[in-house]
């Protein structure tokens, strides 16, 4: 018996919509990362990009549990001397909530060229409007959360 390994010709990409309204950020991010990497498909192969497209709507309404809006910070370095920057998640949610969802998902993808390619299939919107009706996206449930 041979092990099945997916080829790029075997992959059929679908579009999924995830509604983040009132759901914890981590739950939304893990669900989206699993779809982007293709782990929800039976033909999943670790070294082949088998993932699908994901549209995340209502990023303004995603929930951060506990005191994360005040205590949690996004920290990065500009590359210059003394260029360590930080911003708390409360400010990020006010300014651009899409960035919060994108950072959470990006952190759950592989840190290589495959992960960077998978990340390009993520589309995040602040409200319910998205311009992907022609792709006929299918609504999906977030793992571990009942609505």
N, C-alpha and C positions, 0 to 999 in steps of 0.2 A: 504494500500500500504506500502510495506516494503522498507527501505533504503538498497541499495546494499553496502556491505562491501567486498572488495577484500580479498582473501586468497592467501597464497603463491602458491597454486596450480593453481590459475586463471591467473598468470602472465606469459606473453610471452615477453622475452627480445629481443630487436632488437639492431642493431649497426648503429650509425649515424656518419657522418663525417662533421665537421664544419671547413671551410677554413677561418682562421683569417686574411688573407693577406689584409692589408689596412683598416681593420674595427676597430672601437673603442673597447678598452679592456672591458669596462663595458657592452656594447651590446653583445659581445661574451660571457662574463661570465654569464649574465642573461639567455641567450638562453641555454647554456650548463647546468646551474643549474636547469632550468625547465625540461630538458630532464632527467637529473640524478634523480630528485625527482619523476618523473612520472606525473607532472602536465599537460603535454600535452596529456595525455591519458584520455579517458572517464571513466576508472575504477579507477581513482586516489582515494586513501584512505590515509589520513594523517599519520596514525600509521603503515602502511604497506609499505614496500619497493617495489614500483611498477615501478621504473625507468628503463631506458635502458642504454646501453653502449655508450660512446661518445669518438670519436677520434678527437682531435684538431690538425690541421696541420698548418704549416707556422707561428709558434708562434714568430719567429724572425721579422715578418712583421706586427705584431699587432700595432695599432696606440694608442698613448697616447696623448690626446688633451691638448692644452694649454702648460704650462711650467712644466707639471708633470714629465718629464724626469729629471729635475733639482730640482724642489721644493718638490715633493712627496718622502717620505721616508718610508721604511719598518723598523719598530722598534720592537725589541724583547728583552727578558731578559733571560740570561743564567741560572739563578738560584743562582749564586754566588754573593757575595757582590760586588757592583760596576759593575755588569755584564750587564748593559744596552747597547745594541748594536743597530746600525742603519746603513742603506745603502740606497743610493738614487736609484730611479728606472732606471736611465740612466746606472748606473753601473750594476744593475741586468740584464738589457736587453743585455748588452755586454757579461756578464759572462754566464748567463743561463736564456734565455727568457722563458723557460718552467716553471720556478719557479714563474714568474710574473703571468702567466695565472692560474697556480694551486692555488696561494694565492687568486686571485680574485674570483675564483669559490668556493673555500673552505669557504670564508667569506659569501657566499650566501646560503650555505647549513645549515641544522639544527645543532645546537651545542649539539649533543647527539650521542648515539651509532648508531642510524639510519643514521645520516649525515656522520659519519665516514665510515660506510659500503657503502653508496652511492658514496663517494669520491673514493673508490677503483676501480670503474668502469670508471674512467676518464683516458685517455691516451693522452698525449701531446707530439707532435713532432716538432722540429725546422723547418723542411722543409716538402716537400710533400711526402716523403717516409715514409711508415708505414708498418708493417708486419702483417696487419689484413685483407688481401685480401680474405682469406678463409672464413671469417665471412660475406662476402658480405655486407659491410656497405653502407648505403644510404646517399647521400649528402643532407644536410638540409640548409635552409636559416636562416640568423640571423635576429631576429625580429627588425623591425623598420629601416632596412637598405636595400636599393635597389642596386643591382649590375648591 
